Amino acid sequence: MIHRLRVTSSTMKDAAALAARIDGKEGAAHGTTVVAESQSAGIGRHGHSWHSEDLGGLYLSIILRIPGVGPFVTLALGLAVQEALQEVAGVAADLRWPNDVMLNERKVAGILVQAADDALIAGIGINVNQQRFPAELAGLATSLSLETGQTFDLEALLQRVLVLSLHLTKMSRAEILRRFEECSSYARGKAVEVEGVIGVTAGLDPNGFLLVKTATGIHTVTAGGVRPVQ
């Protein structure tokens, strides 16, 4: 079921409310999705906000009732968004561990997965038809429209994202890791800095965490913003 809203503070908060068990009754089913045309308080990682321009992007949160340990669900959702962008918009997006979808080294989509009672809430924000961003984001973010000069049907993109998300989150952890490493230029051989560690990425460990090779050895990165080093 898809719940469609004109404006909301956050689709993640709305989805969490739907997922909650109330008076012994089960919350909304696996795959239930909240979609909004705009958000007044979109949520990003580490308490950051997600710029949610009115009518410009696709903002949705999916209730997932599946086992979710470590970053595997986030990685699978990144793969789903990447594939949907290729199918609907014809663009070859990159994946930056753990949750960024990139076009020309600028963020076009982001993913945030949070636990809510016995469910996971998967928030996905995609910049689709925006023509501008606030000054502080102009060098960091982009949209499908800015990259291609076209406008896109949000409904078509929504449907592909949902189908692919529900499919790819069922994959085994080994398959998720394999596909992510194949589809991300950041997974191996990329000079990066993350949380003060500078080195070259060396793949993902069995838990889905990023490995960075430095002069002192291999560091396992469990969280943090990865940035390329020139």
Short mmCIF file of the C-alpha atoms (twelve columns), coordinates in Angstrom:
data_MODEL
# 
_entry.id   MODEL 
# 
loop_
_atom_site.group_PDB 
_atom_site.id 
_atom_site.type_symbol 
_atom_site.label_atom_id 
_atom_site.label_alt_id 
_atom_site.label_comp_id 
_atom_site.label_asym_id 
_atom_site.label_seq_id 
_atom_site.Cartn_x 
_atom_site.Cartn_y 
_atom_site.Cartn_z 
_atom_site.pdbx_PDB_model_num 
ATOM 1   C CA . MET A 1   0.000  0.000   0.000   1 
ATOM 2   C CA . ILE A 2   1.213  3.499   -0.836  1 
ATOM 3   C CA . HIS A 3   0.225  6.452   1.358   1 
ATOM 4   C CA . ARG A 4   0.502  9.655   -0.658  1 
ATOM 5   C CA . LEU A 5   0.943  13.014  1.066   1 
ATOM 6   C CA . ARG A 6   1.194  16.518  -0.315  1 
ATOM 7   C CA . VAL A 7   3.423  17.868  2.459   1 
ATOM 8   C CA . THR A 8   4.820  16.218  5.577   1 
ATOM 9   C CA . SER A 9   7.540  16.893  8.093   1 
ATOM 10  C CA . SER A 10  9.196  13.540  7.349   1 
ATOM 11  C CA . THR A 11  8.065  10.420  5.512   1 
ATOM 12  C CA . MET A 12  10.274 8.386   7.867   1 
ATOM 13  C CA . LYS A 13  8.352  9.580   10.901  1 
ATOM 14  C CA . ASP A 14  5.045  8.862   9.162   1 
ATOM 15  C CA . ALA A 15  6.178  5.372   8.167   1 
ATOM 16  C CA . ALA A 16  7.432  4.643   11.685  1 
ATOM 17  C CA . ALA A 17  4.035  5.608   13.076  1 
ATOM 18  C CA . LEU A 18  2.326  3.247   10.629  1 
ATOM 19  C CA . ALA A 19  4.736  0.438   11.495  1 
ATOM 20  C CA . ALA A 20  4.241  0.704   15.260  1 
ATOM 21  C CA . ARG A 21  2.335  -1.952  17.190  1 
ATOM 22  C CA . ILE A 22  -0.598 -0.268  18.965  1 
ATOM 23  C CA . ASP A 23  -2.736 -1.932  21.646  1 
ATOM 24  C CA . GLY A 24  -1.444 -5.339  20.611  1 
ATOM 25  C CA . LYS A 25  -2.320 -4.836  16.960  1 
ATOM 26  C CA . GLU A 26  0.314  -5.335  14.287  1 
ATOM 27  C CA . GLY A 27  1.541  -2.279  12.463  1 
ATOM 28  C CA . ALA A 28  1.451  -1.745  8.710   1 
ATOM 29  C CA . ALA A 29  2.642  -4.594  6.509   1 
ATOM 30  C CA . HIS A 30  6.006  -5.135  4.830   1 
ATOM 31  C CA . GLY A 31  6.292  -2.941  1.753   1 
ATOM 32  C CA . THR A 32  3.905  -0.244  2.958   1 
ATOM 33  C CA . THR A 33  5.268  3.044   1.628   1 
ATOM 34  C CA . VAL A 34  4.775  6.720   2.458   1 
ATOM 35  C CA . VAL A 35  5.427  9.159   -0.398  1 
ATOM 36  C CA . ALA A 36  5.366  12.948  -0.141  1 
ATOM 37  C CA . GLU A 37  5.671  15.760  -2.659  1 
ATOM 38  C CA . SER A 38  7.711  17.743  -0.157  1 
ATOM 39  C CA . GLN A 39  9.061  17.486  3.383   1 
ATOM 40  C CA . SER A 40  9.556  20.290  5.867   1 
ATOM 41  C CA . ALA A 41  12.055 18.308  7.955   1 
ATOM 42  C CA . GLY A 42  13.584 15.579  5.813   1 
ATOM 43  C CA . ILE A 43  16.063 13.411  7.727   1 
ATOM 44  C CA . GLY A 44  19.621 12.623  6.676   1 
ATOM 45  C CA . ARG A 45  22.414 10.662  8.341   1 
ATOM 46  C CA . HIS A 46  23.899 11.789  11.658  1 
ATOM 47  C CA . GLY A 47  21.034 14.208  12.313  1 
ATOM 48  C CA . HIS A 48  21.552 16.177  9.110   1 
ATOM 49  C CA . SER A 49  18.543 17.463  7.189   1 
ATOM 50  C CA . TRP A 50  17.645 16.408  3.639   1 
ATOM 51  C CA . HIS A 51  16.779 19.277  1.290   1 
ATOM 52  C CA . SER A 52  13.243 18.434  0.064   1 
ATOM 53  C CA . GLU A 53  12.193 21.001  -2.504  1 
ATOM 54  C CA . ASP A 54  8.477  21.211  -3.252  1 
ATOM 55  C CA . LEU A 55  7.580  19.079  -6.310  1 
ATOM 56  C CA . GLY A 56  11.223 18.647  -7.255  1 
ATOM 57  C CA . GLY A 57  12.156 15.289  -5.836  1 
ATOM 58  C CA . LEU A 58  10.965 11.854  -4.860  1 
ATOM 59  C CA . TYR A 59  10.711 11.391  -1.091  1 
ATOM 60  C CA . LEU A 60  9.590  8.021   0.231   1 
ATOM 61  C CA . SER A 61  9.927  5.682   3.184   1 
ATOM 62  C CA . ILE A 62  9.308  1.933   2.985   1 
ATOM 63  C CA . ILE A 63  8.389  -0.338  5.892   1 
ATOM 64  C CA . LEU A 64  10.595 -3.437  5.705   1 
ATOM 65  C CA . ARG A 65  9.847  -6.423  7.912   1 
ATOM 66  C CA . ILE A 66  13.044 -8.337  7.192   1 
ATOM 67  C CA . PRO A 67  16.156 -9.184  9.189   1 
ATOM 68  C CA . GLY A 68  18.504 -6.240  8.922   1 
ATOM 69  C CA . VAL A 69  21.967 -6.417  10.472  1 
ATOM 70  C CA . GLY A 70  24.733 -3.974  9.661   1 
ATOM 71  C CA . PRO A 71  24.617 -1.902  6.484   1 
ATOM 72  C CA . PHE A 72  23.347 -4.662  4.162   1 
ATOM 73  C CA . VAL A 73  19.860 -3.189  3.721   1 
ATOM 74  C CA . THR A 74  21.334 0.244   3.005   1 
ATOM 75  C CA . LEU A 75  23.716 -1.232  0.416   1 
ATOM 76  C CA . ALA A 76  20.884 -3.150  -1.271  1 
ATOM 77  C CA . LEU A 77  18.721 -0.031  -1.453  1 
ATOM 78  C CA . GLY A 78  21.585 1.891   -3.043  1 
ATOM 79  C CA . LEU A 79  21.773 -0.788  -5.717  1 
ATOM 80  C CA . ALA A 80  18.004 -0.525  -6.232  1 
ATOM 81  C CA . VAL A 81  18.105 3.257   -6.687  1 
ATOM 82  C CA . GLN A 82  21.110 3.007   -9.007  1 
ATOM 83  C CA . GLU A 83  19.328 0.469   -11.211 1 
ATOM 84  C CA . ALA A 84  16.073 2.462   -11.222 1 
ATOM 85  C CA . LEU A 85  17.904 5.612   -12.338 1 
ATOM 86  C CA . GLN A 86  19.503 3.677   -15.171 1 
ATOM 87  C CA . GLU A 87  16.179 2.214   -16.310 1 
ATOM 88  C CA . VAL A 88  14.038 5.342   -16.014 1 
ATOM 89  C CA . ALA A 89  16.502 8.164   -16.693 1 
ATOM 90  C CA . GLY A 90  19.249 6.389   -18.632 1 
ATOM 91  C CA . VAL A 91  21.998 7.647   -16.319 1 
ATOM 92  C CA . ALA A 92  24.899 5.639   -14.922 1 
ATOM 93  C CA . ALA A 93  25.016 6.592   -11.252 1 
ATOM 94  C CA . ASP A 94  27.823 5.678   -8.876  1 
ATOM 95  C CA . LEU A 95  27.521 4.396   -5.289  1 
ATOM 96  C CA . ARG A 96  29.508 5.955   -2.448  1 
ATOM 97  C CA . TRP A 97  29.605 3.786   0.656   1 
ATOM 98  C CA . PRO A 98  27.419 3.453   2.556   1 
ATOM 99  C CA . ASN A 99  24.349 5.386   1.408   1 
ATOM 100 C CA . ASP A 100 25.027 7.955   -1.318  1 
ATOM 101 C CA . VAL A 101 24.058 7.695   -4.986  1 
ATOM 102 C CA . MET A 102 26.222 9.986   -7.113  1 
ATOM 103 C CA . LEU A 103 26.203 11.617  -10.533 1 
ATOM 104 C CA . ASN A 104 29.409 13.346  -11.610 1 
ATOM 105 C CA . GLU A 105 30.673 13.244  -8.007  1 
ATOM 106 C CA . ARG A 106 27.588 15.058  -6.688  1 
ATOM 107 C CA . LYS A 107 24.863 13.461  -4.615  1 
ATOM 108 C CA . VAL A 108 21.646 12.726  -6.494  1 
ATOM 109 C CA . ALA A 109 20.082 10.423  -3.901  1 
ATOM 110 C CA . GLY A 110 20.520 9.364   -0.305  1 
ATOM 111 C CA . ILE A 111 19.313 6.478   1.837   1 
ATOM 112 C CA . LEU A 112 18.709 6.203   5.574   1 
ATOM 113 C CA . VAL A 113 17.592 3.021   7.352   1 
ATOM 114 C CA . GLN A 114 16.372 3.137   10.939  1 
ATOM 115 C CA . ALA A 115 14.793 0.570   13.255  1 
ATOM 116 C CA . ALA A 116 11.225 1.147   14.444  1 
ATOM 117 C CA . ASP A 117 9.876  -1.470  16.854  1 
ATOM 118 C CA . ASP A 118 10.093 -4.760  14.922  1 
ATOM 119 C CA . ALA A 119 10.449 -3.134  11.491  1 
ATOM 120 C CA . LEU A 120 13.006 -1.209  9.502   1 
ATOM 121 C CA . ILE A 121 12.123 2.149   7.967   1 
ATOM 122 C CA . ALA A 122 13.991 2.755   4.718   1 
ATOM 123 C CA . GLY A 123 13.992 6.420   3.759   1 
ATOM 124 C CA . ILE A 124 14.976 7.298   0.195   1 
ATOM 125 C CA . GLY A 125 15.348 10.796  -1.205  1 
ATOM 126 C CA . ILE A 126 16.052 11.324  -4.905  1 
ATOM 127 C CA . ASN A 127 16.715 14.691  -6.530  1 
ATOM 128 C CA . VAL A 128 14.741 14.463  -9.748  1 
ATOM 129 C CA . ASN A 129 13.523 17.713  -11.297 1 
ATOM 130 C CA . GLN A 130 15.190 20.374  -9.150  1 
ATOM 131 C CA . GLN A 131 16.733 23.247  -11.074 1 
ATOM 132 C CA . ARG A 132 18.702 24.779  -8.209  1 
ATOM 133 C CA . PHE A 133 19.945 24.086  -4.695  1 
ATOM 134 C CA . PRO A 134 20.791 26.321  -1.730  1 
ATOM 135 C CA . ALA A 135 24.248 27.863  -1.970  1 
ATOM 136 C CA . GLU A 136 25.670 25.539  0.681   1 
ATOM 137 C CA . LEU A 137 24.597 22.475  -1.359  1 
ATOM 138 C CA . ALA A 138 25.241 23.717  -4.895  1 
ATOM 139 C CA . GLY A 139 28.670 22.076  -5.126  1 
ATOM 140 C CA . LEU A 140 27.596 18.880  -3.394  1 
ATOM 141 C CA . ALA A 141 24.170 17.987  -4.798  1 
ATOM 142 C CA . THR A 142 22.663 17.573  -8.239  1 
ATOM 143 C CA . SER A 143 19.430 16.342  -9.828  1 
ATOM 144 C CA . LEU A 144 18.518 14.140  -12.769 1 
ATOM 145 C CA . SER A 145 17.139 17.196  -14.532 1 
ATOM 146 C CA . LEU A 146 20.287 19.266  -14.034 1 
ATOM 147 C CA . GLU A 147 22.464 16.442  -15.342 1 
ATOM 148 C CA . THR A 148 20.379 15.552  -18.387 1 
ATOM 149 C CA . GLY A 149 18.401 18.696  -19.270 1 
ATOM 150 C CA . GLN A 150 15.179 16.664  -19.112 1 
ATOM 151 C CA . THR A 151 12.278 16.369  -16.697 1 
ATOM 152 C CA . PHE A 152 11.151 12.999  -15.410 1 
ATOM 153 C CA . ASP A 153 7.954  11.281  -14.365 1 
ATOM 154 C CA . LEU A 154 8.115  10.847  -10.585 1 
ATOM 155 C CA . GLU A 155 5.504  8.089   -10.645 1 
ATOM 156 C CA . ALA A 156 7.477  5.935   -13.078 1 
ATOM 157 C CA . LEU A 157 10.605 6.336   -10.982 1 
ATOM 158 C CA . LEU A 158 8.691  5.563   -7.777  1 
ATOM 159 C CA . GLN A 159 7.334  2.310   -9.144  1 
ATOM 160 C CA . ARG A 160 10.753 1.062   -10.265 1 
ATOM 161 C CA . VAL A 161 12.393 2.050   -6.973  1 
ATOM 162 C CA . LEU A 162 9.742  0.161   -5.007  1 
ATOM 163 C CA . VAL A 163 9.902  -2.993  -7.124  1 
ATOM 164 C CA . LEU A 164 13.694 -3.093  -7.089  1 
ATOM 165 C CA . SER A 165 13.971 -2.224  -3.381  1 
ATOM 166 C CA . LEU A 166 11.662 -5.033  -2.314  1 
ATOM 167 C CA . HIS A 167 13.485 -7.442  -4.629  1 
ATOM 168 C CA . LEU A 168 17.100 -6.557  -3.845  1 
ATOM 169 C CA . THR A 169 16.647 -6.446  -0.057  1 
ATOM 170 C CA . LYS A 170 15.865 -10.195 -0.283  1 
ATOM 171 C CA . MET A 171 19.304 -10.996 -1.683  1 
ATOM 172 C CA . SER A 172 21.862 -12.842 0.408   1 
ATOM 173 C CA . ARG A 173 24.513 -10.781 2.157   1 
ATOM 174 C CA . ALA A 174 27.206 -12.284 -0.063  1 
ATOM 175 C CA . GLU A 175 25.313 -11.264 -3.196  1 
ATOM 176 C CA . ILE A 176 24.732 -7.741  -1.894  1 
ATOM 177 C CA . LEU A 177 28.445 -7.340  -1.148  1 
ATOM 178 C CA . ARG A 178 29.449 -8.726  -4.536  1 
ATOM 179 C CA . ARG A 179 27.083 -6.496  -6.469  1 
ATOM 180 C CA . PHE A 180 27.937 -3.382  -4.475  1 
ATOM 181 C CA . GLU A 181 31.648 -3.838  -5.096  1 
ATOM 182 C CA . GLU A 182 30.935 -4.306  -8.809  1 
ATOM 183 C CA . CYS A 183 28.716 -1.218  -9.037  1 
ATOM 184 C CA . SER A 184 30.662 1.261   -6.890  1 
ATOM 185 C CA . SER A 185 33.842 3.037   -7.961  1 
ATOM 186 C CA . TYR A 186 34.359 3.860   -4.279  1 
ATOM 187 C CA . ALA A 187 34.551 0.238   -3.129  1 
ATOM 188 C CA . ARG A 188 38.069 -0.557  -4.343  1 
ATOM 189 C CA . GLY A 189 41.094 1.433   -5.455  1 
ATOM 190 C CA . LYS A 190 39.682 4.863   -4.558  1 
ATOM 191 C CA . ALA A 191 41.812 7.363   -2.637  1 
ATOM 192 C CA . VAL A 192 39.555 8.614   0.149   1 
ATOM 193 C CA . GLU A 193 39.402 10.321  3.496   1 
ATOM 194 C CA . VAL A 194 36.913 9.206   6.135   1 
ATOM 195 C CA . GLU A 195 36.854 10.218  9.800   1 
ATOM 196 C CA . GLY A 196 40.462 11.401  9.615   1 
ATOM 197 C CA . VAL A 197 41.703 8.207   7.933   1 
ATOM 198 C CA . ILE A 198 43.339 8.694   4.533   1 
ATOM 199 C CA . GLY A 199 44.023 5.737   2.299   1 
ATOM 200 C CA . VAL A 200 42.820 3.630   -0.615  1 
ATOM 201 C CA . THR A 201 39.615 1.614   -0.430  1 
ATOM 202 C CA . ALA A 202 40.107 -2.156  -0.383  1 
ATOM 203 C CA . GLY A 203 36.579 -3.532  -0.641  1 
ATOM 204 C CA . LEU A 204 33.987 -4.424  1.976   1 
ATOM 205 C CA . ASP A 205 34.410 -6.831  4.871   1 
ATOM 206 C CA . PRO A 206 31.912 -9.667  5.519   1 
ATOM 207 C CA . ASN A 207 29.830 -7.314  7.685   1 
ATOM 208 C CA . GLY A 208 29.462 -4.761  4.907   1 
ATOM 209 C CA . PHE A 209 31.906 -2.256  6.375   1 
ATOM 210 C CA . LEU A 210 34.435 -0.378  4.233   1 
ATOM 211 C CA . LEU A 211 38.088 -1.388  4.272   1 
ATOM 212 C CA . VAL A 212 40.686 1.347   3.755   1 
ATOM 213 C CA . LYS A 213 44.348 0.511   3.207   1 
ATOM 214 C CA . THR A 214 46.728 3.054   4.784   1 
ATOM 215 C CA . ALA A 215 50.449 3.256   5.429   1 
ATOM 216 C CA . THR A 216 49.873 1.587   8.799   1 
ATOM 217 C CA . GLY A 217 47.585 -1.219  7.651   1 
ATOM 218 C CA . ILE A 218 43.943 -1.937  6.891   1 
ATOM 219 C CA . HIS A 219 41.340 0.158   8.713   1 
ATOM 220 C CA . THR A 220 37.739 -0.983  8.990   1 
ATOM 221 C CA . VAL A 221 35.357 1.957   8.623   1 
ATOM 222 C CA . THR A 222 32.005 1.337   10.313  1 
ATOM 223 C CA . ALA A 223 30.544 4.832   9.880   1 
ATOM 224 C CA . GLY A 224 31.377 8.243   8.511   1 
ATOM 225 C CA . GLY A 225 31.293 10.354  5.398   1 
ATOM 226 C CA . VAL A 226 33.636 9.117   2.665   1 
ATOM 227 C CA . ARG A 227 35.230 11.800  0.519   1 
ATOM 228 C CA . PRO A 228 37.622 11.424  -2.437  1 
ATOM 229 C CA . VAL A 229 41.195 12.628  -2.103  1 
ATOM 230 C CA . GLN A 230 42.831 14.217  -5.127  1 
# 
